[in-house]
Amino acid sequence: MEATPPPVGHPVEPRPAKTPERRTIQGGHVRLEPLTAEHAQALFMACGQQGDADLWTYMHDGPFESRAAFLDNIARKAVSNDPLFYALVDPQTGQAKGHAALMRIDMANRVIEVGNIMYGRSVQRSRAATEAICLLARYVFDDLGFRRFEWKCNDLNAPSKRAALRFGFTFEGVFRQHMIVKGRNRDTAWFSMLDTEWPGRKAAFEAWLRPENFDTAGNQVAALTAFGHARVTQA
């Protein structure tokens, strides 16, 4: 009897993704600019002051002892290639309100992660916060040709896990005792979005961001989950 061949994955064109660049990505409510030391002062005002210590609970760095320590941290992030940092800039004021990074960049396998997401309080739960993720996903999939976009966070970080699901990432599981961060154990929750899923996610982002989905006070009429792509519970 002829042996049944073992199952194998479907064929994939063996081309690498393009390299992420230090380039500006313009949106309607936020502008992603390559992070520079010139953004540091505005970022300090947005998320680096004494009362902002709670924003850094689940980050790998911070909070910072002084303005000088914060500015030095931003200067070092600005010259990093992986993670590659972008400042989230308010297009009305020109001031940076947070940062995010593309990281763990694997061009051969076309896998990339979004991380180091720091939103100042004025950006949290705003159109700019959602649009920033949409802009990065669009850049990753449409411009650079990646197959897989990852989101990882501390499993205790409930707001980050909710955000990942809302943005249309799929929960894949928890890596137990994955890291030691600031002297404490970190179990890491993993999420992903695939290139085959992106067209639907993109349509949902664009529908949510339309002006008619917001009232005169800037409140959403329909939640992002109403547009069909978000997973509201973990598998």
ZADO-1210 file (C-alpha; in nm, 4 decimals, padded with zeros to 6 digits):
<atoms>
<atom x="00.0000" y="00.0000" z="00.0000" code="MET" pos="1"/>
<atom x="00.1354" y="00.3389" z="-00.0963" code="GLU" pos="2"/>
<atom x="00.2095" y="00.5581" z="00.2046" code="ALA" pos="3"/>
<atom x="00.0064" y="00.8753" z="00.2468" code="THR" pos="4"/>
<atom x="00.2370" y="01.1766" z="00.2304" code="PRO" pos="5"/>
<atom x="00.2473" y="01.3917" z="00.5449" code="PRO" pos="6"/>
<atom x="00.0545" y="01.7187" z="00.5362" code="PRO" pos="7"/>
<atom x="00.2475" y="02.0324" z="00.4463" code="VAL" pos="8"/>
<atom x="00.1693" y="02.4011" z="00.4388" code="GLY" pos="9"/>
<atom x="00.0403" y="02.5752" z="00.1295" code="HIS" pos="10"/>
<atom x="00.3014" y="02.7253" z="-00.1038" code="PRO" pos="11"/>
<atom x="00.4145" y="03.0816" z="-00.0342" code="VAL" pos="12"/>
<atom x="00.6024" y="03.3040" z="-00.2736" code="GLU" pos="13"/>
<atom x="00.9555" y="03.3258" z="-00.1235" code="PRO" pos="14"/>
<atom x="00.9995" y="03.7006" z="-00.1516" code="ARG" pos="15"/>
<atom x="01.0960" y="03.9168" z="00.1449" code="PRO" pos="16"/>
<atom x="00.8928" y="04.2079" z="00.2696" code="ALA" pos="17"/>
<atom x="01.0227" y="04.5573" z="00.2093" code="LYS" pos="18"/>
<atom x="01.2207" y="04.7316" z="00.4807" code="THR" pos="19"/>
<atom x="01.0211" y="04.9775" z="00.6954" code="PRO" pos="20"/>
<atom x="01.1474" y="05.3306" z="00.6426" code="GLU" pos="21"/>
<atom x="01.1715" y="05.6476" z="00.8425" code="ARG" pos="22"/>
<atom x="00.8895" y="05.8206" z="00.6615" code="ARG" pos="23"/>
<atom x="00.5893" y="06.0307" z="00.7554" code="THR" pos="24"/>
<atom x="00.2499" y="05.8613" z="00.7354" code="ILE" pos="25"/>
<atom x="-00.0333" y="06.1108" z="00.7145" code="GLN" pos="26"/>
<atom x="-00.3812" y="06.0478" z="00.8498" code="GLY" pos="27"/>
<atom x="-00.6820" y="06.2670" z="00.9049" code="GLY" pos="28"/>
<atom x="-00.6522" y="06.2806" z="01.2844" code="HIS" pos="29"/>
<atom x="-00.2900" y="06.1868" z="01.3478" code="VAL" pos="30"/>
<atom x="00.0401" y="06.2096" z="01.1651" code="ARG" pos="31"/>
<atom x="00.3048" y="05.9449" z="01.2220" code="LEU" pos="32"/>
<atom x="00.6487" y="06.1006" z="01.1996" code="GLU" pos="33"/>
<atom x="00.9847" y="05.9242" z="01.2394" code="PRO" pos="34"/>
<atom x="01.0707" y="05.9816" z="01.6048" code="LEU" pos="35"/>
<atom x="01.3468" y="06.2368" z="01.6614" code="THR" pos="36"/>
<atom x="01.4951" y="06.4065" z="01.9650" code="ALA" pos="37"/>
<atom x="01.2950" y="06.7142" z="01.8653" code="GLU" pos="38"/>
<atom x="00.9750" y="06.5315" z="01.9690" code="HIS" pos="39"/>
<atom x="01.1056" y="06.4708" z="02.3206" code="ALA" pos="40"/>
<atom x="00.9868" y="06.7891" z="02.4903" code="GLN" pos="41"/>
<atom x="00.6281" y="06.7529" z="02.3671" code="ALA" pos="42"/>
<atom x="00.6276" y="06.3844" z="02.4600" code="LEU" pos="43"/>
<atom x="00.7511" y="06.4704" z="02.8091" code="PHE" pos="44"/>
<atom x="00.4559" y="06.7049" z="02.8499" code="MET" pos="45"/>
<atom x="00.2164" y="06.4384" z="02.7150" code="ALA" pos="46"/>
<atom x="00.3299" y="06.1317" z="02.9077" code="CYS" pos="47"/>
<atom x="00.6548" y="06.1827" z="03.0983" code="GLY" pos="48"/>
<atom x="00.5641" y="06.3891" z="03.4009" code="GLN" pos="49"/>
<atom x="00.5365" y="06.2775" z="03.7619" code="GLN" pos="50"/>
<atom x="00.1631" y="06.2176" z="03.7399" code="GLY" pos="51"/>
<atom x="00.2049" y="05.9893" z="03.4384" code="ASP" pos="52"/>
<atom x="00.3825" y="05.7045" z="03.6175" code="ALA" pos="53"/>
<atom x="00.0807" y="05.4743" z="03.5771" code="ASP" pos="54"/>
<atom x="00.1070" y="05.4992" z="03.1976" code="LEU" pos="55"/>
<atom x="00.4368" y="05.3095" z="03.2148" code="TRP" pos="56"/>
<atom x="00.3251" y="05.0175" z="03.4344" code="THR" pos="57"/>
<atom x="00.3392" y="04.7589" z="03.1550" code="TYR" pos="58"/>
<atom x="00.6111" y="04.9224" z="02.9445" code="MET" pos="59"/>
<atom x="00.9669" y="04.7898" z="02.9364" code="HIS" pos="60"/>
<atom x="01.0985" y="05.1307" z="03.0421" code="ASP" pos="61"/>
<atom x="00.9828" y="05.4245" z="03.2521" code="GLY" pos="62"/>
<atom x="00.8644" y="05.5964" z="03.4535" code="PRO" pos="63"/>
<atom x="01.1611" y="05.8318" z="03.4537" code="PHE" pos="64"/>
<atom x="01.3325" y="06.0037" z="03.7442" code="GLU" pos="65"/>
<atom x="01.3742" y="06.3352" z="03.5680" code="SER" pos="66"/>
<atom x="01.3096" y="06.5341" z="03.2531" code="ARG" pos="67"/>
<atom x="01.6701" y="06.4711" z="03.1500" code="ALA" pos="68"/>
<atom x="01.6279" y="06.0942" z="03.1848" code="ALA" pos="69"/>
<atom x="01.3116" y="06.1074" z="02.9731" code="PHE" pos="70"/>
<atom x="01.4745" y="06.3182" z="02.7019" code="LEU" pos="71"/>
<atom x="01.7723" y="06.0821" z="02.6924" code="ASP" pos="72"/>
<atom x="01.5372" y="05.7852" z="02.6538" code="ASN" pos="73"/>
<atom x="01.3649" y="05.9467" z="02.3546" code="ILE" pos="74"/>
<atom x="01.7001" y="06.0345" z="02.1981" code="ALA" pos="75"/>
<atom x="01.8042" y="05.6681" z="02.2157" code="ARG" pos="76"/>
<atom x="01.4741" y="05.5482" z="02.0744" code="LYS" pos="77"/>
<atom x="01.5074" y="05.7951" z="01.7871" code="ALA" pos="78"/>
<atom x="01.8209" y="05.6242" z="01.6507" code="VAL" pos="79"/>
<atom x="01.6926" y="05.2673" z="01.6895" code="SER" pos="80"/>
<atom x="01.6250" y="05.0659" z="01.3734" code="ASN" pos="81"/>
<atom x="01.4407" y="04.7782" z="01.5421" code="ASP" pos="82"/>
<atom x="01.2275" y="04.8894" z="01.7172" code="PRO" pos="83"/>
<atom x="01.1649" y="05.1640" z="01.4609" code="LEU" pos="84"/>
<atom x="00.9793" y="05.4415" z="01.6417" code="PHE" pos="85"/>
<atom x="00.7187" y="05.6849" z="01.5150" code="TYR" pos="86"/>
<atom x="00.5872" y="05.9880" z="01.6994" code="ALA" pos="87"/>
<atom x="00.2094" y="06.0349" z="01.7025" code="LEU" pos="88"/>
<atom x="00.1674" y="06.3995" z="01.6126" code="VAL" pos="89"/>
<atom x="-00.1488" y="06.6080" z="01.6386" code="ASP" pos="90"/>
<atom x="-00.1845" y="06.7583" z="01.2885" code="PRO" pos="91"/>
<atom x="-00.3604" y="07.0658" z="01.4315" code="GLN" pos="92"/>
<atom x="-00.0926" y="07.1618" z="01.6838" code="THR" pos="93"/>
<atom x="00.2131" y="06.9841" z="01.5458" code="GLY" pos="94"/>
<atom x="00.2828" y="06.8446" z="01.8931" code="GLN" pos="95"/>
<atom x="00.3746" y="06.4813" z="01.9605" code="ALA" pos="96"/>
<atom x="00.1221" y="06.3085" z="02.1888" code="LYS" pos="97"/>
<atom x="00.2670" y="05.9567" z="02.2003" code="GLY" pos="98"/>
<atom x="00.4777" y="05.7027" z="02.0175" code="HIS" pos="99"/>
<atom x="00.4597" y="05.3527" z="01.8703" code="ALA" pos="100"/>
<atom x="00.7088" y="05.1267" z="01.6989" code="ALA" pos="101"/>
<atom x="00.7401" y="04.8610" z="01.4336" code="LEU" pos="102"/>
<atom x="00.9620" y="04.5916" z="01.5806" code="MET" pos="103"/>
<atom x="01.0875" y="04.2336" z="01.5654" code="ARG" pos="104"/>
<atom x="01.1105" y="04.2948" z="01.1940" code="ILE" pos="105"/>
<atom x="01.1478" y="03.9641" z="01.0046" code="ASP" pos="106"/>
<atom x="01.1480" y="04.0507" z="00.6374" code="MET" pos="107"/>
<atom x="01.2311" y="03.6972" z="00.5180" code="ALA" pos="108"/>
<atom x="00.9197" y="03.5507" z="00.6829" code="ASN" pos="109"/>
<atom x="00.7246" y="03.8741" z="00.6375" code="ARG" pos="110"/>
<atom x="00.6364" y="03.9060" z="01.0066" code="VAL" pos="111"/>
<atom x="00.6381" y="04.2317" z="01.2014" code="ILE" pos="112"/>
<atom x="00.5060" y="04.3530" z="01.5366" code="GLU" pos="113"/>
<atom x="00.3586" y="04.6784" z="01.6598" code="VAL" pos="114"/>
<atom x="00.4759" y="04.7628" z="02.0096" code="GLY" pos="115"/>
<atom x="00.6115" y="05.0253" z="02.2472" code="ASN" pos="116"/>
<atom x="00.2713" y="05.1918" z="02.2191" code="ILE" pos="117"/>
<atom x="00.2577" y="05.4930" z="02.4490" code="MET" pos="118"/>
<atom x="-00.0442" y="05.7212" z="02.4220" code="TYR" pos="119"/>
<atom x="-00.0609" y="06.0396" z="02.6247" code="GLY" pos="120"/>
<atom x="-00.3898" y="06.0871" z="02.8054" code="ARG" pos="121"/>
<atom x="-00.5241" y="06.3286" z="02.5426" code="SER" pos="122"/>
<atom x="-00.4866" y="06.0593" z="02.2741" code="VAL" pos="123"/>
<atom x="-00.6314" y="05.7656" z="02.4649" code="GLN" pos="124"/>
<atom x="-00.9723" y="05.6460" z="02.3414" code="ARG" pos="125"/>
<atom x="-00.9622" y="05.8969" z="02.0549" code="SER" pos="126"/>
<atom x="-00.9957" y="05.8788" z="01.6780" code="ARG" pos="127"/>
<atom x="-00.6213" y="05.9473" z="01.6585" code="ALA" pos="128"/>
<atom x="-00.5427" y="05.6395" z="01.8704" code="ALA" pos="129"/>
<atom x="-00.7424" y="05.4107" z="01.6431" code="THR" pos="130"/>
<atom x="-00.6258" y="05.5749" z="01.3227" code="GLU" pos="131"/>
<atom x="-00.2604" y="05.5331" z="01.4258" code="ALA" pos="132"/>
<atom x="-00.3013" y="05.1543" z="01.4312" code="ILE" pos="133"/>
<atom x="-00.4887" y="05.1633" z="01.1001" code="CYS" pos="134"/>
<atom x="-00.2090" y="05.3672" z="00.9400" code="LEU" pos="135"/>
<atom x="00.0592" y="05.1271" z="01.0640" code="LEU" pos="136"/>
<atom x="-00.1363" y="04.8216" z="00.9487" code="ALA" pos="137"/>
<atom x="-00.1930" y="04.9777" z="00.6078" code="ARG" pos="138"/>
<atom x="00.1774" y="05.0557" z="00.5777" code="TYR" pos="139"/>
<atom x="00.2765" y="04.7037" z="00.6868" code="VAL" pos="140"/>
<atom x="00.0382" y="04.5175" z="00.4558" code="PHE" pos="141"/>
<atom x="-00.0252" y="04.7460" z="00.1586" code="ASP" pos="142"/>
<atom x="00.3139" y="04.9118" z="00.1198" code="ASP" pos="143"/>
<atom x="00.5653" y="04.6677" z="00.2659" code="LEU" pos="144"/>
<atom x="00.4035" y="04.3325" z="00.1857" code="GLY" pos="145"/>
<atom x="00.4144" y="04.1625" z="00.5268" code="PHE" pos="146"/>
<atom x="00.2037" y="03.8500" z="00.5836" code="ARG" pos="147"/>
<atom x="00.1608" y="03.8732" z="00.9603" code="ARG" pos="148"/>
<atom x="00.1198" y="04.1715" z="01.1937" code="PHE" pos="149"/>
<atom x="00.1643" y="04.0919" z="01.5629" code="GLU" pos="150"/>
<atom x="00.0509" y="04.2528" z="01.8879" code="TRP" pos="151"/>
<atom x="00.1950" y="04.1301" z="02.2183" code="LYS" pos="152"/>
<atom x="00.1380" y="04.2540" z="02.5708" code="CYS" pos="153"/>
<atom x="00.1595" y="04.1577" z="02.9343" code="ASN" pos="154"/>
<atom x="-00.1263" y="03.9166" z="03.0021" code="ASP" pos="155"/>
<atom x="-00.2196" y="04.1319" z="03.3039" code="LEU" pos="156"/>
<atom x="-00.2646" y="04.4356" z="03.0800" code="ASN" pos="157"/>
<atom x="-00.6392" y="04.4109" z="03.0253" code="ALA" pos="158"/>
<atom x="-00.6747" y="04.7434" z="02.8368" code="PRO" pos="159"/>
<atom x="-00.4103" y="04.6395" z="02.5832" code="SER" pos="160"/>
<atom x="-00.5769" y="04.3034" z="02.5278" code="LYS" pos="161"/>
<atom x="-00.9141" y="04.4699" z="02.4759" code="ARG" pos="162"/>
<atom x="-00.7562" y="04.7134" z="02.2308" code="ALA" pos="163"/>
<atom x="-00.5968" y="04.4334" z="02.0291" code="ALA" pos="164"/>
<atom x="-00.9311" y="04.2571" z="01.9929" code="LEU" pos="165"/>
<atom x="-01.1099" y="04.5803" z="01.9083" code="ARG" pos="166"/>
<atom x="-00.8574" y="04.6554" z="01.6345" code="PHE" pos="167"/>
<atom x="-00.9191" y="04.3162" z="01.4773" code="GLY" pos="168"/>
<atom x="-00.6220" y="04.1147" z="01.5997" code="PHE" pos="169"/>
<atom x="-00.6855" y="03.7487" z="01.6825" code="THR" pos="170"/>
<atom x="-00.5886" y="03.6118" z="02.0241" code="PHE" pos="171"/>
<atom x="-00.3518" y="03.3174" z="01.9867" code="GLU" pos="172"/>
<atom x="-00.2587" y="03.2251" z="02.3421" code="GLY" pos="173"/>
<atom x="-00.0350" y="03.3073" z="02.6366" code="VAL" pos="174"/>
<atom x="00.3389" y="03.2408" z="02.6554" code="PHE" pos="175"/>
<atom x="00.3916" y="03.1656" z="03.0248" code="ARG" pos="176"/>
<atom x="00.6962" y="03.3098" z="03.2020" code="GLN" pos="177"/>
<atom x="00.7976" y="03.4644" z="02.8718" code="HIS" pos="178"/>
<atom x="00.9950" y="03.7599" z="03.0118" code="MET" pos="179"/>
<atom x="01.1306" y="03.9282" z="03.3220" code="ILE" pos="180"/>
<atom x="01.0369" y="04.2966" z="03.3031" code="VAL" pos="181"/>
<atom x="01.1408" y="04.5418" z="03.5728" code="LYS" pos="182"/>
<atom x="01.2216" y="04.2472" z="03.7970" code="GLY" pos="183"/>
<atom x="00.8771" y="04.0905" z="03.7634" code="ARG" pos="184"/>
<atom x="00.7400" y="03.7926" z="03.5726" code="ASN" pos="185"/>
<atom x="00.5598" y="03.8621" z="03.2470" code="ARG" pos="186"/>
<atom x="00.3260" y="03.6130" z="03.0860" code="ASP" pos="187"/>
<atom x="00.2761" y="03.7426" z="02.7328" code="THR" pos="188"/>
<atom x="-00.0556" y="03.7424" z="02.5442" code="ALA" pos="189"/>
<atom x="-00.0066" y="03.7013" z="02.1675" code="TRP" pos="190"/>
<atom x="-00.2343" y="03.8406" z="01.8972" code="PHE" pos="191"/>
<atom x="-00.2007" y="03.8566" z="01.5204" code="SER" pos="192"/>
<atom x="-00.3579" y="03.9929" z="01.2052" code="MET" pos="193"/>
<atom x="-00.2914" y="03.8264" z="00.8682" code="LEU" pos="194"/>
<atom x="-00.2645" y="03.9728" z="00.5211" code="ASP" pos="195"/>
<atom x="-00.5695" y="03.7696" z="00.4152" code="THR" pos="196"/>
<atom x="-00.7705" y="03.9337" z="00.6963" code="GLU" pos="197"/>
<atom x="-00.6492" y="04.2858" z="00.6337" code="TRP" pos="198"/>
<atom x="-00.8965" y="04.3852" z="00.3579" code="PRO" pos="199"/>
<atom x="-01.1883" y="04.3300" z="00.5955" code="GLY" pos="200"/>
<atom x="-01.0107" y="04.4995" z="00.8844" code="ARG" pos="201"/>
<atom x="-00.9183" y="04.7932" z="00.6606" code="LYS" pos="202"/>
<atom x="-01.2793" y="04.8384" z="00.5468" code="ALA" pos="203"/>
<atom x="-01.3952" y="04.8405" z="00.9090" code="ALA" pos="204"/>
<atom x="-01.1356" y="05.0987" z="01.0129" code="PHE" pos="205"/>
<atom x="-01.2279" y="05.3231" z="00.7212" code="GLU" pos="206"/>
<atom x="-01.6005" y="05.2940" z="00.7911" code="ALA" pos="207"/>
<atom x="-01.5521" y="05.3766" z="01.1598" code="TRP" pos="208"/>
<atom x="-01.3320" y="05.6779" z="01.0814" code="LEU" pos="209"/>
<atom x="-01.5831" y="05.8414" z="00.8441" code="ARG" pos="210"/>
<atom x="-01.7030" y="06.1838" z="00.9670" code="PRO" pos="211"/>
<atom x="-02.0665" y="06.0700" z="00.9684" code="GLU" pos="212"/>
<atom x="-01.9825" y="05.8142" z="01.2358" code="ASN" pos="213"/>
<atom x="-01.9211" y="06.0950" z="01.4868" code="PHE" pos="214"/>
<atom x="-02.1582" y="06.3500" z="01.6339" code="ASP" pos="215"/>
<atom x="-02.0882" y="06.7206" z="01.6741" code="THR" pos="216"/>
<atom x="-01.9206" y="06.6545" z="02.0112" code="ALA" pos="217"/>
<atom x="-01.6840" y="06.4020" z="01.8528" code="GLY" pos="218"/>
<atom x="-01.8506" y="06.0968" z="02.0060" code="ASN" pos="219"/>
<atom x="-01.8771" y="05.7824" z="01.7956" code="GLN" pos="220"/>
<atom x="-02.2182" y="05.6867" z="01.6621" code="VAL" pos="221"/>
<atom x="-02.1281" y="05.3192" z="01.6120" code="ALA" pos="222"/>
<atom x="-01.8440" y="05.1305" z="01.7771" code="ALA" pos="223"/>
<atom x="-01.5644" y="04.9799" z="01.5720" code="LEU" pos="224"/>
<atom x="-01.6997" y="04.6367" z="01.6633" code="THR" pos="225"/>
<atom x="-02.0205" y="04.7251" z="01.4775" code="ALA" pos="226"/>
<atom x="-01.8321" y="04.7238" z="01.1489" code="PHE" pos="227"/>
<atom x="-01.7660" y="04.3545" z="01.1659" code="GLY" pos="228"/>
<atom x="-01.3993" y="04.2856" z="01.2205" code="HIS" pos="229"/>
<atom x="-01.3336" y="04.2995" z="01.5920" code="ALA" pos="230"/>
<atom x="-01.3295" y="03.9974" z="01.8203" code="ARG" pos="231"/>
<atom x="-01.4841" y="04.0910" z="02.1502" code="VAL" pos="232"/>
<atom x="-01.3828" y="03.7787" z="02.3427" code="THR" pos="233"/>
<atom x="-01.0642" y="03.5793" z="02.3630" code="GLN" pos="234"/>
<atom x="-01.0521" y="03.2303" z="02.2173" code="ALA" pos="235"/>
</atoms>
